[in-house]
Amino acid sequence: MKHTLALSVSAALTIGAMNAEAFTQPTHKRIVKDAISYMAAHPDTTEYNKLAAAAQAAGYSMEQFAEVLGQGAYDVDDFADTFICGAVTGDCVEAPVWGAGASIVKYTSYWHFQNHTRGGDAHGNDLGGYNYDLLTVWGAVDNLAATWLVGDHLDDGKGGMTGWCFFWSCSEDSEYNSYGITEANYRQGSSSNKGMYADFEKIPFQPIDNLGQHWYNEFWKNPTAQMLGFTLHTTDLLQPHHTWTTSDLNHSGWEGWVEDNYTALDLNNDALVTSALNDFTPVPANQKDIRPLLTQGGAISYSQGGIVLSSTSSADRTQVAKVVIPHAIAMTVHVLNHAANRF
């Protein structure tokens, strides 16, 4: 059990500014665009021609198509689909009120992890997602969130869980049925009950591969660039903090550093991406489950990227970045190759 922190308002503001999302949103977008560029340079070994034909049929140039896909991957961090409600007040909000307000990541980001430090979760997933009570690595941001949200529950709609009850009246201010919609979407064959989401410190959030599978299923039913773009936010699995599973430990610093140094370090190097493609097993054309592919990406960042949780040296960060970014691009190419056959 981790020690929660008693923090002053000023300390909360300081730590709030350190809070993190995933890869930064511009990095998410760039990874997708770089995957399209790689496919364009290698039409004989990718499904670029099928993808280009689909884009043309939809009225896009390939530049426009890449922009829409990239924007979809970018937008997932902004989803207003996860509200957490106060244990006393019943007031439901989508982002922490401590820290820098709107600039702090939304609670939707808690669905963006796949914990490789542990095994299966309470839902029956092979690898679970973020669960504060079961973290094996953590920092002040994780502790601050758990302290601030102690006893708080996931919004489960009108007439569901509430804050404190006084005589005949219970505090309730549901904003969005996050349990009945978001969690249900991300369940993907696993099992859940409301009790799992009654106390933030013990909530077993669904893992990001389930998020990706949900949006890929939606794409398969209605093949649009936006749905496919949402799926591609799963490159978070190549961000080591999302597989070691912590909101802290140089999380945001690492992500900002990657964005700042992406071009200078040539992280989309063609040879590195070509090599990375061979580290994945492509999804068979007759199957739609992309989670095994996504989990392979997670295994790479977990096994080769852990040093960035403890080190801020440019040498260590460069070494990891030259592994995880080419693999993020390669994983995206594999998803796009498979998706091209749906168009």
C-alpha positions in Angstrom: 0.0 0.0 0.0 1.4 3.4 -1.0 1.6 6.3 1.4 -0.8 9.1 0.4 0.4 12.6 0.9 -1.1 15.5 2.9 -0.3 18.4 0.6 -0.8 22.1 0.9 -2.6 24.0 -1.9 0.7 25.4 -3.1 2.3 21.9 -3.3 -0.7 20.6 -5.1 -0.3 23.4 -7.7 3.4 22.5 -8.2 2.7 18.8 -8.6 -0.3 19.5 -10.8 1.9 21.3 -13.3 3.9 18.0 -13.5 0.9 15.9 -14.5 1.0 14.0 -17.7 -1.0 12.7 -20.6 0.8 10.2 -22.8 3.0 10.9 -25.7 2.2 14.6 -26.2 -0.7 15.2 -28.6 1.6 16.6 -31.3 3.8 13.5 -31.0 0.7 11.2 -31.4 -0.2 13.1 -34.6 3.3 13.0 -36.0 3.7 9.2 -35.4 0.6 8.6 -37.5 1.8 11.0 -40.3 5.2 9.4 -40.3 3.6 6.0 -40.6 1.8 7.2 -43.7 5.0 8.6 -45.1 6.8 5.4 -44.5 4.1 3.5 -46.4 4.2 5.9 -49.3 8.0 5.3 -49.5 7.4 1.5 -49.4 4.3 0.7 -51.5 5.6 -2.7 -52.4 5.9 -3.9 -48.8 2.9 -2.1 -47.3 -0.8 -1.6 -48.2 -0.2 2.0 -49.2 -1.9 1.7 -52.6 -5.1 0.3 -51.0 -5.0 3.1 -48.4 -4.5 5.7 -51.1 -7.4 4.3 -53.1 -9.6 4.4 -50.1 -8.6 8.0 -49.3 -9.3 9.1 -52.9 -12.7 7.4 -52.9 -13.5 9.3 -49.7 -12.5 12.6 -51.4 -9.2 13.0 -49.5 -5.7 13.7 -50.8 -3.2 11.5 -48.9 -2.0 14.6 -47.1 -5.6 15.3 -45.9 -6.1 11.7 -45.0 -3.0 11.6 -42.9 -4.1 14.9 -41.2 -7.5 13.4 -40.3 -6.0 10.2 -39.0 -3.4 12.1 -37.0 -6.0 14.4 -35.6 -8.0 11.4 -34.4 -5.1 10.0 -32.5 -4.5 13.5 -31.1 -8.1 13.9 -30.0 -8.4 10.9 -27.7 -6.7 12.8 -24.9 -9.5 15.3 -25.0 -12.4 13.0 -24.7 -15.0 14.2 -22.2 -16.1 10.7 -21.4 -14.8 10.0 -17.9 -16.2 11.8 -14.9 -15.2 11.1 -11.3 -17.7 12.0 -8.5 -16.9 13.3 -5.0 -17.4 10.9 -2.1 -19.1 13.7 -0.1 -20.5 16.2 -2.6 -21.4 13.8 -5.4 -20.2 16.4 -7.8 -18.8 14.8 -11.0 -15.9 16.4 -12.9 -13.8 15.3 -15.9 -10.5 16.7 -14.7 -8.8 17.6 -11.4 -9.5 21.0 -10.1 -6.1 21.1 -8.4 -3.2 22.3 -10.4 -3.4 24.3 -13.6 -7.0 23.6 -14.3 -7.9 22.9 -17.9 -4.2 22.2 -18.8 -4.2 19.2 -16.5 -4.9 15.9 -18.2 -8.5 14.7 -18.1 -9.5 11.6 -16.2 -10.0 9.9 -19.5 -6.2 9.3 -19.5 -6.6 6.6 -16.8 -7.8 4.3 -19.6 -4.4 4.8 -21.4 -2.3 2.3 -19.6 -1.4 -1.4 -19.8 0.4 -2.6 -16.7 3.3 -5.0 -17.7 4.6 -5.1 -14.1 1.7 -7.3 -13.1 -0.4 -10.1 -14.6 -4.2 -10.2 -15.1 -6.7 -7.9 -13.5 -10.1 -8.2 -11.8 -11.9 -8.0 -15.1 -10.1 -11.0 -16.5 -7.8 -9.1 -18.9 -4.4 -10.7 -19.4 -2.8 -7.4 -18.5 -4.7 -4.8 -16.5 -4.7 -1.0 -16.7 -4.2 1.7 -14.2 -5.1 0.7 -10.6 -3.6 2.9 -7.9 -3.8 0.3 -5.2 -1.8 -2.2 -7.3 0.9 0.1 -8.7 4.4 -1.3 -8.4 6.0 2.1 -9.3 4.5 5.5 -8.4 5.3 9.0 -7.5 3.9 12.2 -6.0 1.3 12.8 -8.8 -0.1 9.3 -8.3 -0.3 9.8 -4.6 -1.8 13.3 -4.9 -4.6 12.0 -7.2 -5.4 9.2 -4.8 -5.4 11.6 -1.8 -7.6 14.1 -3.6 -10.0 11.4 -5.0 -10.1 9.2 -1.9 -13.5 7.4 -1.8 -14.6 9.1 -5.1 -16.5 7.0 -7.7 -16.8 6.7 -11.4 -19.9 8.5 -12.7 -22.5 5.8 -13.4 -25.4 8.0 -14.4 -28.5 9.3 -12.8 -29.8 7.1 -10.0 -26.5 5.4 -9.5 -23.8 5.8 -6.9 -23.9 9.0 -4.9 -22.1 11.1 -2.4 -23.1 11.3 1.2 -26.8 10.9 2.0 -28.6 13.1 4.6 -31.9 11.8 5.7 -33.9 11.4 2.5 -31.5 13.3 0.2 -28.3 12.0 -1.4 -25.7 14.1 -3.1 -25.7 13.4 -6.8 -24.6 15.4 -9.8 -24.1 13.0 -12.7 -22.6 14.5 -15.8 -22.0 11.4 -18.0 -22.6 7.7 -17.5 -18.9 6.8 -17.7 -19.5 3.4 -16.3 -22.4 2.6 -18.6 -20.9 4.0 -21.7 -17.1 4.4 -21.6 -16.3 1.5 -19.3 -18.8 -0.7 -21.1 -17.2 0.2 -24.5 -13.7 -0.7 -23.2 -14.8 -3.9 -21.5 -14.3 -5.9 -24.6 -15.3 -9.3 -23.4 -14.1 -8.9 -19.8 -16.4 -8.6 -16.8 -17.2 -5.6 -14.6 -19.5 -4.4 -11.8 -20.2 -1.0 -10.4 -18.5 -1.9 -7.1 -15.2 -2.0 -8.9 -15.6 1.7 -9.5 -16.8 2.8 -6.1 -13.5 4.0 -4.7 -10.8 5.7 -6.9 -7.9 4.2 -5.0 -9.0 0.7 -6.0 -10.5 1.2 -9.4 -9.2 -1.3 -12.0 -9.4 0.9 -15.1 -9.6 -1.1 -18.3 -6.3 -1.3 -20.3 -5.6 0.7 -23.4 -5.5 -2.3 -25.7 -9.2 -2.7 -25.0 -9.7 1.0 -25.8 -8.0 0.4 -29.1 -10.0 -2.6 -29.9 -13.3 -0.8 -29.2 -12.4 1.9 -31.7 -11.1 -0.6 -34.2 -14.4 -2.5 -34.0 -16.2 0.8 -34.6 -14.0 1.5 -37.6 -14.7 -2.0 -38.9 -18.5 -1.3 -38.7 -18.2 2.2 -40.1 -14.8 2.6 -41.8 -14.0 6.3 -41.4 -10.6 7.9 -41.0 -11.6 9.4 -37.7 -12.5 6.1 -36.1 -9.2 4.6 -37.3 -7.4 7.6 -35.9 -8.9 7.1 -32.5 -7.6 3.5 -32.6 -4.1 4.8 -33.3 -3.9 6.6 -30.0 -2.7 3.2 -28.8 0.9 4.2 -29.6 0.8 5.2 -25.9 1.9 1.5 -25.5 5.3 2.5 -26.7 5.6 5.2 -23.9 7.3 3.4 -21.0 5.4 5.2 -18.3 2.2 3.7 -19.7 3.5 0.1 -19.4 5.3 0.5 -16.2 2.2 2.4 -15.2 2.6 5.7 -13.4 1.5 9.3 -13.9 4.8 10.5 -12.4 8.5 9.6 -12.4 9.6 12.1 -15.2 6.4 11.2 -17.1 5.7 14.6 -18.6 9.3 15.6 -18.8 10.1 12.6 -21.0 7.2 13.2 -23.3 8.1 16.9 -23.7 11.7 15.9 -24.4 10.6 13.5 -27.1 8.5 16.1 -28.8 11.3 18.7 -28.7 14.0 16.3 -30.0 12.0 14.2 -32.5 13.3 15.9 -35.6 16.9 16.5 -34.4 17.3 12.8 -33.5 15.7 11.6 -36.7 13.3 9.3 -34.7 11.4 8.5 -37.9 14.5 7.1 -39.6 13.5 4.8 -42.4 15.9 2.0 -41.5 14.9 2.0 -37.9 11.2 1.7 -38.8 12.0 -1.1 -41.3 13.8 -3.0 -38.6 11.1 -2.4 -36.0 8.4 -3.8 -38.3 10.1 -7.2 -38.0 9.5 -7.2 -34.2 5.8 -7.4 -34.6 3.6 -10.3 -35.7 1.1 -8.9 -38.2 -2.6 -9.3 -37.5 -3.9 -12.1 -39.8 -6.2 -10.7 -42.5 -9.1 -12.9 -41.4 -9.0 -11.7 -37.8 -10.1 -8.3 -36.3 -8.5 -8.6 -32.9 -5.5 -6.2 -32.9 -4.8 -6.5 -29.2 -2.0 -9.1 -29.5 -0.2 -6.6 -31.8 -0.7 -3.7 -29.5 0.5 -5.8 -26.5 3.7 -6.6 -28.4 4.3 -2.9 -28.6 3.7 -2.6 -24.9 6.2 -5.4 -24.2 8.9 -3.5 -26.1 8.5 -0.2 -24.2 8.4 -2.1 -20.9 11.4 -4.2 -21.5 13.6 -1.5 -23.2 12.4 1.8 -21.8 12.3 1.7 -18.0 15.4 3.8 -17.6 13.5 7.0 -18.5 11.4 6.7 -15.3 14.5 7.3 -13.2 17.0 9.1 -15.6 16.7 12.4 -17.3 20.1 12.2 -19.1 20.0 12.9 -22.8 22.0 9.8 -23.5 19.5 7.5 -21.8 16.5 9.3 -23.3 18.1 9.2 -26.8 18.7 5.4 -26.4 15.1 4.8 -25.5 13.6 7.2 -28.0 15.4 5.5 -30.9 13.7 2.3 -29.9 10.2 3.3 -28.9 9.4 5.9 -31.6 10.4 3.7 -34.6 8.4 0.9 -33.0 5.4 3.2 -32.5 5.5 4.1 -36.2 6.0 0.4 -37.1 3.0 -0.6 -35.0 0.9 2.0 -36.7 2.0 0.8 -40.1 0.9 -2.7 -39.1 -2.5 -1.5 -38.0 -2.9 0.6 -41.2 -1.9 -2.4 -43.4 -4.7 -4.5 -41.8 -7.2 -1.6 -41.9 -6.6 -1.0 -45.6 -8.3 -4.3 -46.4 -11.5 -3.1 -44.7 -11.7 0.0 -46.9 
